[in-house]
Amino acid sequence: MNKPDIKYLFEPKNIAVIGASSRPGKIGYTIVENIVGEGFTGTVYPINPGGGEILGLTMIRDIELIEEDIDVAVISIPAAAVYDAVVKCARKHVKFLTIISSGFSEVGDLEEERRIVRLARENGMRILGPNIFGHYSARVSLNATFGPRNIRAGNVAIVTQSGALGIAMIGKTAVQNIGLSAIISVGNKGDIDEADLLEYLIKQDETKIILMYIEGIQQGERLVRVLKLATRVKPVVVIKSGRSKRGAVAAASHTGSLAGTDEIFDAVMRQCGVLRAESVQEALEWCRYLSATQLPSGLNTVIVTNGGGVGVMATDACEKYNVPLFSDHGRLQATFESVTPGFGSTKNPIDLTGQASGVEYRLALEKALADPDIHAVLALYCETSMMSADQLSDLIRSVYQEYKLKRKPVLFSIFGGVITEQTITDLNREAIPVYRDVYEAVSCLGAQFSYYRHQTANAVPETAIPINPGLINEIILAARKDNRQFLLADEGQAVLNEAGLVLPKSGIARSIHDAVTLADSLGYPVVMKVVSRDILHKSDVGGVLLDLENREEVLDGYQTIIHNCKAFRPNVLIEGIEIVEQIPPGMEVIIGGRRDRAFGPILMFGLGGIYVEVMKDVSFRALPLNRSQIRSMIKETRSYPLLLGVRGEARKDIDEIVEVMVKVGTILEACPDIADIEINPLMVFEQGQGVKPVDVRIMLTEN
Ligand code: ACO
């Protein structure tokens, strides 16, 4: 059945509250009180089988007695009674149900939650929740929550998976002078999830920033698609709990949903241009700042200060938050020389020194404003006797307005006693970005720059190569028939061949005699590897030997491998010994792909070989990707300089690594049965000399 337009959830013409109670203090009372008290522009229908009155409204005994069509019904009755109420809503063709009631999947009753969602979907209704505190929409002054009242209307939309934190954020945003365009509690996300809500919030003009608190993600691939669209239009800030391993376990049991691993979540969010905050406080600061300022036209930043120490701290903060300091010293000198004393500095930070009066300080900020090559300014001020508090706040107010007109960000960070503290509070109330701490200021500018970089990055179409998944699927089917969840070496090789990747020439010897014949035909030196479904990590058990130069060494090697594997497990099944052409030495990298439970196909790059587990120098992205995004994945690793060549070494063939990654990505996207694919090592030679995949491991999904 057709789904109703999500706009009705945010802009309903009426709302019914099933479980409205005339007893103050009950959730069913508070919700009606909030809807009426906040001044909802539509009609409210309180529903209670006992009849009576609430806040001057007559209770209706049954939703089916209402004549009008209903856009939204809030359900606030015990879980056991919810299904029957949803049946009535279905008969009434209600569009959206917001189910406040707890007692579903979050306490293990997934079945009842699914039964309700199924019923709703079959009847063209959508469900927010269950287990939510409700939702607020400024456009129609709708506060259908049991949280606080008098929500300040504004430009930030909050989507939250945590109820208590969400309710607290209503209060916190009010304290921090952050206005809300909407706040939506998603709870168990039985039906509506973040992606559905984003689709509305992207288009809604009042919403300038979207803030999401996420614990777990169920349909990551769809969320990624919608987030990519959202960040083209407005900044999206995310707080995700479950960063630590302990936290991840707590989040999973709390919400009953799956949290993807944090590294992948982090990488995918960055890829989508989402700003991930470390804490709620940081996220709110970003929202406040971003909703009050426009994007700059570039990233050249200048620090103007009357104190050397805070200037140095701000410089450190700029490095931490990736805020580039303008470094054209000739230009800086020409701009600021006339306002800087001889013992000050015109190198960035511009240090006017403690003797700077209000006049010089303002002049310096005006000069920065006038210079078209300076795009943002951090104005630091330590309280001195050179400027009174009134002078300082007047100066900040007027400079901020001038910068705003020119679309140049200026962020103030001021330090001092009681009067300075009061100045900060007063100016913040006027939405002027003034901070107590330089790190707070720079963190906001860093978030804005990160968004700017994403906005200005070239949109290059995604990349794939033509392959025939039919052949790969035949190989997979054979493995399935054999009851295996992994592919054998020759099968893995055949899969790679399909994408034009050729492993070293090889054959499988079933006897010592075979081994010598094969090695002779391949040419020396050769590598020998055990073939066994009992052994996944061959080198760990001594199942791999390198540099075998002649027949004698192959004969010895055969016996050594058999001996090592039997020592690992006496009854190990050895299917044979693979004899492989030996590849000349190069730099070893790893190319991996896996099907993440939250985000779908993910590509991985890292420093490879046997050190991969120890170094953990890897980067991730969700597919699809283009070549430039793949290149930035490679650049992101700590070992990237090794590929560029250190200490006189030649640069490695990075272009060819990119091509292999495109191919691995294509295979993973085309074959949903592949859970994991890993080329390790991929031997990388000097630029122009190419790369060579040496080994591949392919795991299949559970079926
Ligand atoms: N249709 C209409 N009204 C009904 C129906 C029905 N089918 N069934 C019962 N009612 C009435 C009741 O008679 C009662 O009204 P009354 O006070 O006049 O008698 C009212 O609806 C509420 O029903 P109660 O049985 O009194 O339920 P109560 O209010 O105690 O609890 C609630 C209902 C709040 C939904 C509860 O079951 C619940 O789930 N609480 C948790 C809510 C929550 O925390 N959600 C997550 C938020 S996020 C966070 O963590 C902050």
Boltz pocket constraint, residues with backbone or C-beta under 6 A from the ligand:
constraints:
  - pocket:
      binder: B
      contacts: [[A, 17], [A, 18], [A, 19], [A, 20], [A, 21], [A, 22], [A, 23], [A, 26], [A, 27], [A, 28], [A, 47], [A, 48], [A, 49], [A, 50], [A, 61], [A, 75], [A, 76], [A, 77], [A, 78], [A, 79], [A, 81], [A, 85], [A, 100], [A, 101], [A, 102], [A, 103], [A, 131], [A, 132], [A, 133], [A, 162], [A, 163], [A, 164], [A, 167], [A, 185]]
      max_distance: 6.0
